[in-house]
Amino acid sequence: MKTKLLLAFVAVLFSFTAFAQKLGQEMAVYAEKRGNDYYLLRLEQDKPVPKVYVYSNGQTKVYKDYKDLKDVAMDFPGIVTSNKSTKEELVSILNKDNHFYEITSQRKDPNNFEKTTVTVYEVSNGQKRIVEEYGSIMELVMSPYKDAIFIDIKK
């Protein structure tokens, strides 16, 4: 069962990679909050294994350089189950214009990536409020919050 989930996850990562390659950017695919830190998983152009960053105290730094997707899944097991989950999952964060945002996604149908709702929350003083909700990742691409998902590699 876990092997099937990992293979399904790999297939989704490859489809994300193809999309990100066209844009010449990294693409956020998963995030986890542990304590006050955020661990951000992003696919880099031409690489099937996501880069992992940690956002802590207002700064984003490389967390660990993984060589194998299996190792990423061992450290972040939620990434495997999020692929087929219908619960809301943290995807990325954005610190923009003195505002901090969490971006989440929720699949309405676990077998259809296109039926995904993307929600942008503003986080302030420990409180979260919905800022925008999008019917798909493509709608988010046209929004002011796209930098949370598509990150310029040169930054």
KOLLO-175077 format. One record per atom (N, C-alpha, C, O, CB): residue number from 1; residue in three letters; atom name; x, y, z. Coordinates in steps of 0.02 Angstrom, whole numbers. Glycine has a CB too. Example, Ala and Ser with C-alpha at 12.3 -4.5 7.8 and 13.67 -1.06 7.14 Angstrom:
<pts>
[1 ALA N [660 -284 390]] [1 ALA CA [615 -225 390]] [1 ALA C [660 -165 390]] [1 ALA O [712 -166 423]] [1 ALA CB [565 -224 452]] [2 SER N [642 -112 354]] [2 SER CA [684 -53 357]] [2 SER C [645 2 394]] [2 SER O [670 57 402]] [2 SER CB [704 -30 286]] 
</pts>
This chain:
<pts>
[1 MET N [41 -60 0]] [1 MET CA [0 0 0]] [1 MET C [43 63 0]] [1 MET O [31 109 -39]] [1 MET CB [-47 0 61]] [2 LYS N [94 64 44]] [2 LYS CA [138 123 47]] [2 LYS C [177 131 -18]] [2 LYS O [191 187 -39]] [2 LYS CB [187 118 106]] [3 THR N [195 75 -49]] [3 THR CA [230 79 -113]] [3 THR C [187 110 -166]] [3 THR O [211 151 -206]] [3 THR CB [253 9 -135]] [4 LYS N [122 92 -167]] [4 LYS CA [76 121 -216]] [4 LYS C [68 196 -203]] [4 LYS O [66 235 -251]] [4 LYS CB [7 86 -212]] [5 LEU N [63 216 -140]] [5 LEU CA [57 287 -125]] [5 LEU C [119 325 -146]] [5 LEU O [115 379 -174]] [5 LEU CB [45 297 -50]] [6 LEU N [178 296 -134]] [6 LEU CA [240 328 -153]] [6 LEU C [244 334 -229]] [6 LEU O [265 386 -255]] [6 LEU CB [301 289 -126]] [7 LEU N [225 282 -265]] [7 LEU CA [226 285 -338]] [7 LEU C [177 337 -365]] [7 LEU O [192 372 -412]] [7 LEU CB [210 216 -368]] [8 ALA N [118 340 -334]] [8 ALA CA [69 391 -355]] [8 ALA C [96 461 -342]] [8 ALA O [89 506 -383]] [8 ALA CB [1 381 -318]] [9 PHE N [128 469 -285]] [9 PHE CA [158 533 -268]] [9 PHE C [212 552 -318]] [9 PHE O [216 609 -339]] [9 PHE CB [187 532 -196]] [10 VAL N [254 504 -337]] [10 VAL CA [307 517 -385]] [10 VAL C [277 539 -452]] [10 VAL O [303 585 -483]] [10 VAL CB [351 453 -396]] [11 ALA N [222 508 -473]] [11 ALA CA [190 527 -535]] [11 ALA C [166 599 -532]] [11 ALA O [173 637 -581]] [11 ALA CB [131 481 -551]] [12 VAL N [137 619 -476]] [12 VAL CA [114 688 -468]] [12 VAL C [173 736 -468]] [12 VAL O [170 789 -499]] [12 VAL CB [73 696 -403]] [13 LEU N [227 717 -434]] [13 LEU CA [287 760 -434]] [13 LEU C [314 770 -505]] [13 LEU O [335 825 -522]] [13 LEU CB [341 729 -390]] [14 PHE N [314 717 -545]] [14 PHE CA [339 725 -613]] [14 PHE C [294 771 -654]] [14 PHE O [319 809 -696]] [14 PHE CB [344 657 -647]] [15 SER N [228 768 -643]] [15 SER CA [185 814 -680]] [15 SER C [196 886 -657]] [15 SER O [196 931 -698]] [15 SER CB [111 794 -670]] [16 PHE N [206 897 -592]] [16 PHE CA [223 964 -567]] [16 PHE C [289 987 -596]] [16 PHE O [297 1045 -615]] [16 PHE CB [226 964 -489]] [17 THR N [338 941 -599]] [17 THR CA [404 960 -625]] [17 THR C [398 984 -697]] [17 THR O [430 1034 -716]] [17 THR CB [452 900 -621]] [18 ALA N [358 950 -737]] [18 ALA CA [350 971 -807]] [18 ALA C [321 1041 -810]] [18 ALA O [343 1082 -851]] [18 ALA CB [305 922 -845]] [19 PHE N [273 1056 -767]] [19 PHE CA [243 1122 -767]] [19 PHE C [293 1175 -744]] [19 PHE O [298 1229 -773]] [19 PHE CB [181 1123 -722]] [20 ALA N [330 1160 -691]] [20 ALA CA [379 1207 -664]] [20 ALA C [437 1218 -714]] [20 ALA O [464 1274 -718]] [20 ALA CB [407 1182 -597]] [21 GLN N [455 1166 -751]] [21 GLN CA [509 1174 -800]] [21 GLN C [491 1226 -852]] [21 GLN O [534 1264 -874]] [21 GLN CB [525 1107 -833]] [22 LYS N [428 1227 -872]] [22 LYS CA [407 1275 -923]] [22 LYS C [415 1346 -897]] [22 LYS O [429 1392 -936]] [22 LYS CB [334 1262 -942]] [23 LEU N [408 1355 -833]] [23 LEU CA [411 1422 -804]] [23 LEU C [481 1440 -781]] [23 LEU O [494 1499 -766]] [23 LEU CB [363 1427 -747]] [24 GLY N [527 1392 -778]] [24 GLY CA [595 1406 -754]] [24 GLY C [596 1426 -681]] [24 GLY O [635 1469 -662]] [24 GLY CB [626 1461 -796]] [25 GLN N [555 1395 -641]] [25 GLN CA [548 1412 -571]] [25 GLN C [545 1349 -528]] [25 GLN O [538 1294 -554]] [25 GLN CB [486 1455 -559]] [26 GLU N [550 1359 -463]] [26 GLU CA [533 1306 -417]] [26 GLU C [459 1310 -404]] [26 GLU O [428 1363 -408]] [26 GLU CB [574 1312 -349]] [27 MET N [429 1252 -390]] [27 MET CA [358 1250 -376]] [27 MET C [346 1219 -308]] [27 MET O [370 1163 -294]] [27 MET CB [320 1211 -431]] [28 ALA N [310 1255 -265]] [28 ALA CA [294 1228 -198]] [28 ALA C [245 1171 -206]] [28 ALA O [195 1177 -242]] [28 ALA CB [265 1284 -152]] [29 VAL N [260 1115 -173]] [29 VAL CA [216 1057 -177]] [29 VAL C [190 1034 -109]] [29 VAL O [139 999 -106]] [29 VAL CB [252 1000 -211]] [30 TYR N [223 1054 -56]] [30 TYR CA [202 1030 11]] [30 TYR C [238 1072 63]] [30 TYR O [293 1096 52]] [30 TYR CB [218 954 20]] [31 ALA N [206 1080 120]] [31 ALA CA [237 1115 177]] [31 ALA C [212 1084 242]] [31 ALA O [157 1057 245]] [31 ALA CB [223 1191 175]] [32 GLU N [253 1090 293]] [32 GLU CA [233 1067 360]] [32 GLU C [254 1120 410]] [32 GLU O [307 1151 404]] [32 GLU CB [266 998 378]] [33 LYS N [212 1130 459]] [33 LYS CA [230 1175 514]] [33 LYS C [248 1132 574]] [33 LYS O [210 1090 596]] [33 LYS CB [171 1225 531]] [34 ARG N [308 1145 600]] [34 ARG CA [332 1109 660]] [34 ARG C [353 1163 709]] [34 ARG O [404 1196 699]] [34 ARG CB [391 1059 643]] [35 GLY N [315 1171 761]] [35 GLY CA [329 1225 809]] [35 GLY C [318 1291 775]] [35 GLY O [264 1303 747]] [35 GLY CB [401 1220 837]] [36 ASN N [367 1335 776]] [36 ASN CA [363 1400 743]] [36 ASN C [394 1399 673]] [36 ASN O [394 1450 639]] [36 ASN CB [395 1453 786]] [37 ASP N [422 1342 653]] [37 ASP CA [457 1338 588]] [37 ASP C [413 1305 536]] [37 ASP O [371 1262 551]] [37 ASP CB [523 1299 596]] [38 TYR N [423 1326 474]] [38 TYR CA [389 1297 417]] [38 TYR C [440 1260 373]] [38 TYR O [492 1289 357]] [38 TYR CB [350 1351 375]] [39 TYR N [426 1198 355]] [39 TYR CA [468 1160 310]] [39 TYR C [434 1160 242]] [39 TYR O [377 1137 236]] [39 TYR CB [481 1087 337]] [40 LEU N [469 1185 192]] [40 LEU CA [441 1197 126]] [40 LEU C [473 1151 75]] [40 LEU O [534 1150 68]] [40 LEU CB [450 1271 105]] [41 LEU N [433 1112 40]] [41 LEU CA [458 1067 -11]] [41 LEU C [441 1095 -79]] [41 LEU O [383 1109 -95]] [41 LEU CB [429 995 -2]] [42 ARG N [493 1105 -120]] [42 ARG CA [485 1136 -185]] [42 ARG C [522 1095 -238]] [42 ARG O [577 1071 -227]] [42 ARG CB [510 1209 -185]] [43 LEU N [490 1089 -296]] [43 LEU CA [522 1055 -352]] [43 LEU C [561 1106 -392]] [43 LEU O [537 1159 -411]] [43 LEU CB [470 1020 -396]] [44 GLU N [623 1088 -405]] [44 GLU CA [667 1130 -445]] [44 GLU C [667 1104 -517]] [44 GLU O [657 1045 -530]] [44 GLU CB [739 1131 -416]] [45 GLN N [678 1149 -563]] [45 GLN CA [679 1132 -634]] [45 GLN C [728 1075 -647]] [45 GLN O [784 1075 -623]] [45 GLN CB [698 1193 -676]] [46 ASP N [705 1025 -686]] [46 ASP CA [745 967 -708]] [46 ASP C [766 921 -651]] [46 ASP O [812 881 -661]] [46 ASP CB [806 992 -743]] [47 LYS N [735 924 -593]] [47 LYS CA [753 880 -537]] [47 LYS C [690 847 -509]] [47 LYS O [642 881 -492]] [47 LYS CB [790 919 -482]] [48 PRO N [690 780 -505]] [48 PRO CA [631 744 -480]] [48 PRO C [625 743 -403]] [48 PRO O [572 727 -377]] [48 PRO CB [632 674 -505]] [49 VAL N [679 761 -368]] [49 VAL CA [678 761 -295]] [49 VAL C [669 834 -271]] [49 VAL O [708 877 -291]] [49 VAL CB [743 729 -265]] [50 PRO N [619 846 -229]] [50 PRO CA [608 915 -206]] [50 PRO C [665 941 -162]] [50 PRO O [697 904 -125]] [50 PRO CB [543 920 -168]] [51 LYS N [676 1006 -166]] [51 LYS CA [721 1040 -119]] [51 LYS C [681 1055 -57]] [51 LYS O [621 1071 -61]] [51 LYS CB [753 1106 -151]] [52 VAL N [713 1051 1]] [52 VAL CA [679 1063 64]] [52 VAL C [710 1124 97]] [52 VAL O [770 1128 107]] [52 VAL CB [682 1001 110]] [53 TYR N [667 1172 114]] [53 TYR CA [688 1234 147]] [53 TYR C [655 1237 215]] [53 TYR O [604 1206 227]] [53 TYR CB [670 1296 104]] [54 VAL N [684 1277 260]] [54 VAL CA [653 1291 323]] [54 VAL C [644 1367 328]] [54 VAL O [692 1405 316]] [54 VAL CB [695 1263 383]] [55 TYR N [584 1388 345]] [55 TYR CA [570 1459 356]] [55 TYR C [567 1468 432]] [55 TYR O [523 1441 465]] [55 TYR CB [503 1483 321]] [56 SER N [614 1507 458]] [56 SER CA [618 1517 530]] [56 SER C [641 1588 544]] [56 SER O [687 1613 513]] [56 SER CB [667 1466 563]] [57 ASN N [607 1621 591]] [57 ASN CA [624 1689 610]] [57 ASN C [629 1737 550]] [57 ASN O [673 1779 547]] [57 ASN CB [690 1690 647]] [58 GLY N [582 1730 503]] [58 GLY CA [579 1775 446]] [58 GLY C [627 1761 389]] [58 GLY O [630 1800 342]] [58 GLY CB [591 1843 470]] [59 GLN N [664 1706 393]] [59 GLN CA [712 1690 340]] [59 GLN C [701 1619 314]] [59 GLN O [686 1573 353]] [59 GLN CB [783 1699 365]] [60 THR N [710 1611 249]] [60 THR CA [706 1545 218]] [60 THR C [776 1522 200]] [60 THR O [814 1558 167]] [60 THR CB [660 1547 154]] [61 LYS N [793 1462 223]] [61 LYS CA [859 1433 210]] [61 LYS C [851 1361 188]] [61 LYS O [801 1328 205]] [61 LYS CB [904 1438 273]] [62 VAL N [900 1336 151]] [62 VAL CA [900 1265 133]] [62 VAL C [903 1224 197]] [62 VAL O [946 1237 239]] [62 VAL CB [959 1248 84]] [63 TYR N [859 1175 203]] [63 TYR CA [858 1133 263]] [63 TYR C [905 1074 255]] [63 TYR O [948 1061 297]] [63 TYR CB [786 1108 276]] [64 LYS N [897 1038 200]] [64 LYS CA [936 978 189]] [64 LYS C [937 963 114]] [64 LYS O [887 976 79]] [64 LYS CB [908 917 229]] [65 ASP N [992 937 89]] [65 ASP CA [997 920 18]] [65 ASP C [984 846 10]] [65 ASP O [1028 805 24]] [65 ASP CB [1068 940 -10]] [66 TYR N [925 829 -13]] [66 TYR CA [906 759 -22]] [66 TYR C [926 735 -91]] [66 TYR O [921 772 -140]] [66 TYR CB [831 749 -11]] [67 LYS N [947 673 -96]] [67 LYS CA [966 642 -160]] [67 LYS C [913 594 -184]] [67 LYS O [909 578 -244]] [67 LYS CB [1033 606 -153]] [68 ASP N [871 569 -138]] [68 ASP CA [823 518 -154]] [68 ASP C [754 537 -128]] [68 ASP O [747 561 -71]] [68 ASP CB [845 450 -125]] [69 LEU N [703 527 -168]] [69 LEU CA [635 543 -149]] [69 LEU C [613 503 -87]] [69 LEU O [574 528 -46]] [69 LEU CB [587 529 -207]] [70 LYS N [637 442 -81]] [70 LYS CA [621 400 -24]] [70 LYS C [642 433 42]] [70 LYS O [607 429 92]] [70 LYS CB [654 331 -31]] [71 ASP N [700 466 42]] [71 ASP CA [725 499 102]] [71 ASP C [681 559 121]] [71 ASP O [669 572 180]] [71 ASP CB [797 522 92]] [72 VAL N [657 595 71]] [72 VAL CA [611 650 83]] [72 VAL C [547 624 116]] [72 VAL O [522 652 164]] [72 VAL CB [594 688 17]] [73 ALA N [521 569 88]] [73 ALA CA [459 539 115]] [73 ALA C [469 512 186]] [73 ALA O [422 512 225]] [73 ALA CB [436 483 69]] [74 MET N [529 491 202]] [74 MET CA [543 467 270]] [74 MET C [541 525 320]] [74 MET O [514 517 374]] [74 MET CB [611 431 273]] [75 ASP N [570 582 302]] [75 ASP CA [571 640 346]] [75 ASP C [504 677 347]] [75 ASP O [487 710 396]] [75 ASP CB [626 686 326]] [76 PHE N [467 673 292]] [76 PHE CA [403 709 286]] [76 PHE C [350 660 261]] [76 PHE O [328 664 203]] [76 PHE CB [409 770 237]] [77 PRO N [328 613 303]] [77 PRO CA [281 561 280]] [77 PRO C [214 589 258]] [77 PRO O [178 557 220]] [77 PRO CB [269 510 336]] [78 GLY N [197 648 281]] [78 GLY CA [133 679 260]] [78 GLY C [130 693 186]] [78 GLY O [76 699 158]] [78 GLY CB [122 742 298]] [79 ILE N [188 700 154]] [79 ILE CA [189 715 83]] [79 ILE C [160 657 42]] [79 ILE O [129 668 -10]] [79 ILE CB [261 731 60]] [80 VAL N [170 596 66]] [80 VAL CA [144 538 30]] [80 VAL C [68 534 37]] [80 VAL O [34 522 -12]] [80 VAL CB [177 474 57]] [81 THR N [43 543 96]] [81 THR CA [-29 537 107]] [81 THR C [-68 598 81]] [81 THR O [-127 592 65]] [81 THR CB [-43 527 181]] [82 SER N [-35 655 77]] [82 SER CA [-70 715 53]] [82 SER C [-90 709 -20]] [82 SER O [-137 742 -42]] [82 SER CB [-26 777 63]] [83 ASN N [-56 667 -57]] [83 ASN CA [-70 658 -128]] [83 ASN C [-141 632 -140]] [83 ASN O [-172 650 -189]] [83 ASN CB [-20 610 -158]] [84 LYS N [-166 590 -96]] [84 LYS CA [-233 561 -104]] [84 LYS C [-282 584 -50]] [84 LYS O [-335 554 -41]] [84 LYS CB [-228 486 -104]] [85 SER N [-264 637 -15]] [85 SER CA [-305 660 41]] [85 SER C [-357 710 18]] [85 SER O [-347 747 -31]] [85 SER CB [-260 692 94]] [86 THR N [-414 711 53]] [86 THR CA [-465 762 40]] [86 THR C [-466 814 95]] [86 THR O [-508 859 95]] [86 THR CB [-534 729 33]] [87 LYS N [-420 809 143]] [87 LYS CA [-417 859 196]] [87 LYS C [-373 918 173]] [87 LYS O [-333 911 127]] [87 LYS CB [-390 829 262]] [88 GLU N [-381 974 206]] [88 GLU CA [-342 1033 188]] [88 GLU C [-269 1022 207]] [88 GLU O [-254 1003 263]] [88 GLU CB [-371 1096 222]] [89 GLU N [-224 1036 159]] [89 GLU CA [-153 1026 168]] [89 GLU C [-116 1091 157]] [89 GLU O [-131 1128 110]] [89 GLU CB [-127 971 121]] [90 LEU N [-67 1105 199]] [90 LEU CA [-24 1163 191]] [90 LEU C [22 1152 132]] [90 LEU O [54 1099 127]] [90 LEU CB [17 1178 256]] [91 VAL N [25 1201 86]] [91 VAL CA [67 1194 27]] [91 VAL C [126 1242 29]] [91 VAL O [182 1223 9]] [91 VAL CB [25 1207 -36]] [92 SER N [115 1303 52]] [92 SER CA [169 1352 52]] [92 SER C [151 1410 98]] [92 SER O [98 1413 127]] [92 SER CB [181 1378 -20]] [93 ILE N [199 1456 103]] [93 ILE CA [190 1517 141]] [93 ILE C [214 1576 98]] [93 ILE O [251 1566 50]] [93 ILE CB [227 1515 210]] [94 LEU N [194 1635 117]] [94 LEU CA [216 1695 81]] [94 LEU C [220 1752 131]] [94 LEU O [172 1766 168]] [94 LEU CB [168 1712 23]] [95 ASN N [276 1786 132]] [95 ASN CA [286 1846 173]] [95 ASN C [292 1903 124]] [95 ASN O [343 1911 90]] [95 ASN CB [350 1840 220]] [96 LYS N [239 1945 119]] [96 LYS CA [236 1997 68]] [96 LYS C [205 2060 96]] [96 LYS O [151 2057 127]] [96 LYS CB [197 1972 6]] [97 ASP N [238 2116 86]] [97 ASP CA [211 2182 107]] [97 ASP C [191 2182 180]] [97 ASP O [137 2206 198]] [97 ASP CB [151 2201 63]] [98 ASN N [235 2156 223]] [98 ASN CA [223 2153 296]] [98 ASN C [162 2111 315]] [98 ASN O [133 2121 368]] [98 ASN CB [215 2223 323]] [99 HIS N [143 2065 272]] [99 HIS CA [89 2018 287]] [99 HIS C [115 1948 278]] [99 HIS O [156 1935 234]] [99 HIS CB [26 2031 242]] [100 PHE N [92 1902 321]] [100 PHE CA [113 1833 317]] [100 PHE C [53 1790 297]] [100 PHE O [-1 1795 327]] [100 PHE CB [143 1809 385]] [101 TYR N [62 1748 246]] [101 TYR CA [8 1707 220]] [101 TYR C [26 1633 221]] [101 TYR O [84 1614 211]] [101 TYR CB [-10 1728 149]] [102 GLU N [-24 1591 234]] [102 GLU CA [-18 1519 225]] [102 GLU C [-63 1501 166]] [102 GLU O [-120 1524 161]] [102 GLU CB [-39 1479 291]] [103 ILE N [-37 1459 122]] [103 ILE CA [-75 1437 64]] [103 ILE C [-88 1362 73]] [103 ILE O [-42 1323 84]] [103 ILE CB [-37 1452 -4]] [104 THR N [-152 1344 68]] [104 THR CA [-171 1274 77]] [104 THR C [-208 1250 14]] [104 THR O [-232 1290 -26]] [104 THR CB [-216 1265 140]] [105 SER N [-211 1185 7]] [105 SER CA [-251 1156 -47]] [105 SER C [-293 1100 -18]] [105 SER O [-275 1067 31]] [105 SER CB [-206 1130 -105]] [106 GLN N [-350 1089 -49]] [106 GLN CA [-395 1035 -28]] [106 GLN C [-427 1005 -90]] [106 GLN O [-460 1040 -129]] [106 GLN CB [-449 1061 22]] [107 ARG N [-416 941 -99]] [107 ARG CA [-446 907 -156]] [107 ARG C [-518 888 -140]] [107 ARG O [-533 862 -86]] [107 ARG CB [-405 844 -174]] [108 LYS N [-561 901 -187]] [108 LYS CA [-631 880 -180]] [108 LYS C [-638 808 -201]] [108 LYS O [-680 771 -176]] [108 LYS CB [-678 926 -223]] [109 ASP N [-595 787 -248]] [109 ASP CA [-592 718 -272]] [109 ASP C [-519 696 -269]] [109 ASP O [-477 724 -304]] [109 ASP CB [-621 712 -346]] [110 PRO N [-503 647 -227]] [110 PRO CA [-432 628 -219]] [110 PRO C [-400 600 -282]] [110 PRO O [-339 597 -287]] [110 PRO CB [-426 576 -164]] [111 ASN N [-441 581 -331]] [111 ASN CA [-414 553 -393]] [111 ASN C [-408 605 -449]] [111 ASN O [-386 588 -504]] [111 ASN CB [-456 496 -415]] [112 ASN N [-429 667 -435]] [112 ASN CA [-429 717 -487]] [112 ASN C [-396 781 -461]] [112 ASN O [-427 819 -423]] [112 ASN CB [-501 731 -512]] [113 PHE N [-334 793 -482]] [113 PHE CA [-296 851 -459]] [113 PHE C [-330 916 -478]] [113 PHE O [-324 966 -443]] [113 PHE CB [-226 849 -489]] [114 GLU N [-367 917 -533]] [114 GLU CA [-398 978 -556]] [114 GLU C [-456 1001 -512]] [114 GLU O [-477 1058 -515]] [114 GLU CB [-422 969 -627]] [115 LYS N [-482 956 -471]] [115 LYS CA [-536 975 -425]] [115 LYS C [-507 991 -357]] [115 LYS O [-519 956 -308]] [115 LYS CB [-589 918 -420]] [116 THR N [-468 1045 -355]] [116 THR CA [-433 1066 -295]] [116 THR C [-450 1138 -279]] [116 THR O [-449 1181 -323]] [116 THR CB [-357 1058 -304]] [117 THR N [-466 1151 -216]] [117 THR CA [-477 1219 -193]] [117 THR C [-414 1243 -159]] [117 THR O [-386 1209 -117]] [117 THR CB [-538 1223 -145]] [118 VAL N [-391 1302 -179]] [118 VAL CA [-331 1332 -149]] [118 VAL C [-354 1391 -107]] [118 VAL O [-390 1435 -132]] [118 VAL CB [-279 1354 -204]] [119 THR N [-334 1393 -44]] [119 THR CA [-355 1446 2]] [119 THR C [-294 1484 27]] [119 THR O [-243 1455 44]] [119 THR CB [-394 1417 62]] [120 VAL N [-300 1550 28]] [120 VAL CA [-247 1594 54]] [120 VAL C [-272 1622 120]] [120 VAL O [-324 1654 124]] [120 VAL CB [-229 1652 3]] [121 TYR N [-234 1609 173]] [121 TYR CA [-249 1634 240]] [121 TYR C [-198 1688 258]] [121 TYR O [-138 1679 246]] [121 TYR CB [-249 1578 292]] [122 GLU N [-220 1741 288]] [122 GLU CA [-174 1789 319]] [122 GLU C [-167 1769 392]] [122 GLU O [-217 1758 426]] [122 GLU CB [-199 1864 311]] [123 VAL N [-105 1765 415]] [123 VAL CA [-92 1746 485]] [123 VAL C [-66 1808 521]] [123 VAL O [-16 1838 500]] [123 VAL CB [-41 1687 489]] [124 SER N [-99 1826 575]] [124 SER CA [-79 1884 614]] [124 SER C [-95 1873 687]] [124 SER O [-152 1857 704]] [124 SER CB [-113 1949 587]] [125 ASN N [-46 1881 730]] [125 ASN CA [-54 1871 802]] [125 ASN C [-86 1804 819]] [125 ASN O [-128 1800 863]] [125 ASN CB [-97 1927 831]] [126 GLY N [-65 1751 783]] [126 GLY CA [-90 1685 797]] [126 GLY C [-160 1671 769]] [126 GLY O [-186 1616 776]] [126 GLY CB [-91 1673 869]] [127 GLN N [-190 1720 737]] [127 GLN CA [-257 1712 708]] [127 GLN C [-251 1704 632]] [127 GLN O [-209 1736 601]] [127 GLN CB [-302 1773 725]] [128 LYS N [-294 1662 604]] [128 LYS CA [-295 1653 531]] [128 LYS C [-363 1676 505]] [128 LYS O [-415 1662 534]] [128 LYS CB [-282 1579 512]] [129 ARG N [-360 1712 448]] [129 ARG CA [-423 1731 415]] [129 ARG C [-415 1718 341]] [129 ARG O [-361 1729 312]] [129 ARG CB [-442 1805 429]] [130 ILE N [-468 1696 309]] [130 ILE CA [-467 1682 237]] [130 ILE C [-464 1748 200]] [130 ILE O [-504 1793 212]] [130 ILE CB [-529 1641 216]] [131 VAL N [-416 1753 154]] [131 VAL CA [-409 1812 112]] [131 VAL C [-440 1798 43]] [131 VAL O [-478 1839 18]] [131 VAL CB [-334 1832 105]] [132 GLU N [-423 1742 14]] [132 GLU CA [-449 1722 -52]] [132 GLU C [-456 1647 -55]] [132 GLU O [-422 1610 -20]] [132 GLU CB [-402 1747 -108]] [133 GLU N [-502 1625 -98]] [133 GLU CA [-510 1555 -112]] [133 GLU C [-513 1547 -188]] [133 GLU O [-548 1585 -222]] [133 GLU CB [-574 1525 -78]] [134 TYR N [-476 1499 -214]] [134 TYR CA [-472 1488 -286]] [134 TYR C [-495 1417 -302]] [134 TYR O [-484 1371 -263]] [134 TYR CB [-400 1500 -313]] [135 GLY N [-528 1410 -359]] [135 GLY CA [-554 1345 -380]] [135 GLY C [-502 1298 -408]] [135 GLY O [-516 1239 -418]] [135 GLY CB [-607 1355 -430]] [136 SER N [-442 1324 -422]] [136 SER CA [-389 1282 -448]] [136 SER C [-322 1317 -440]] [136 SER O [-319 1377 -426]] [136 SER CB [-402 1264 -523]] [137 ILE N [-269 1279 -449]] [137 ILE CA [-202 1307 -446]] [137 ILE C [-192 1357 -503]] [137 ILE O [-154 1405 -497]] [137 ILE CB [-149 1252 -449]] [138 MET N [-226 1345 -559]] [138 MET CA [-220 1390 -617]] [138 MET C [-249 1459 -601]] [138 MET O [-223 1510 -625]] [138 MET CB [-256 1360 -678]] [139 GLU N [-302 1462 -561]] [139 GLU CA [-329 1527 -541]] [139 GLU C [-280 1564 -496]] [139 GLU O [-274 1625 -500]] [139 GLU CB [-396 1517 -504]] [140 LEU N [-245 1527 -454]] [140 LEU CA [-196 1558 -409]] [140 LEU C [-138 1588 -449]] [140 LEU O [-110 1639 -430]] [140 LEU CB [-168 1506 -359]] [141 VAL N [-121 1557 -506]] [141 VAL CA [-66 1581 -548]] [141 VAL C [-79 1652 -571]] [141 VAL O [-31 1690 -582]] [141 VAL CB [-57 1536 -609]] [142 MET N [-141 1671 -578]] [142 MET CA [-158 1739 -601]] [142 MET C [-167 1788 -543]] [142 MET O [-188 1845 -554]] [142 MET CB [-221 1736 -643]] [143 SER N [-153 1767 -483]] [143 SER CA [-166 1808 -424]] [143 SER C [-102 1841 -396]] [143 SER O [-47 1823 -417]] [143 SER CB [-199 1766 -370]] [144 PRO N [-110 1887 -350]] [144 PRO CA [-51 1918 -318]] [144 PRO C [-14 1869 -271]] [144 PRO O [39 1886 -245]] [144 PRO CB [-71 1980 -279]] [145 TYR N [-42 1810 -259]] [145 TYR CA [-12 1761 -214]] [145 TYR C [26 1706 -251]] [145 TYR O [48 1658 -220]] [145 TYR CB [-66 1730 -170]] [146 LYS N [34 1714 -316]] [146 LYS CA [68 1662 -356]] [146 LYS C [140 1650 -335]] [146 LYS O [166 1595 -344]] [146 LYS CB [66 1681 -430]] [147 ASP N [172 1701 -305]] [147 ASP CA [241 1693 -283]] [147 ASP C [249 1643 -227]] [147 ASP O [305 1622 -211]] [147 ASP CB [269 1759 -262]] [148 ALA N [195 1623 -196]] [148 ALA CA [198 1572 -144]] [148 ALA C [206 1502 -174]] [148 ALA O [234 1457 -143]] [148 ALA CB [136 1575 -99]] [149 ILE N [181 1493 -235]] [149 ILE CA [184 1428 -268]] [149 ILE C [241 1424 -318]] [149 ILE O [278 1375 -321]] [149 ILE CB [118 1413 -304]] [150 PHE N [249 1477 -358]] [150 PHE CA [302 1478 -409]] [150 PHE C [356 1527 -386]] [150 PHE O [346 1588 -384]] [150 PHE CB [273 1499 -480]] [151 ILE N [414 1498 -369]] [151 ILE CA [467 1538 -338]] [151 ILE C [525 1543 -388]] [151 ILE O [549 1493 -413]] [151 ILE CB [492 1506 -272]] [152 ASP N [545 1605 -402]] [152 ASP CA [600 1616 -448]] [152 ASP C [663 1584 -421]] [152 ASP O [681 1596 -363]] [152 ASP CB [611 1692 -460]] [153 ILE N [696 1543 -459]] [153 ILE CA [756 1507 -438]] [153 ILE C [812 1554 -419]] [153 ILE O [852 1538 -375]] [153 ILE CB [780 1460 -492]] [154 LYS N [817 1611 -450]] [154 LYS CA [872 1657 -438]] [154 LYS C [865 1696 -373]] [154 LYS O [912 1730 -353]] [154 LYS CB [878 1704 -495]] [155 LYS N [808 1691 -340]] [155 LYS CA [798 1729 -278]] [155 LYS C [843 1702 -223]] [155 LYS O [841 1727 -167]] [155 LYS CB [725 1726 -255]] 
</pts>
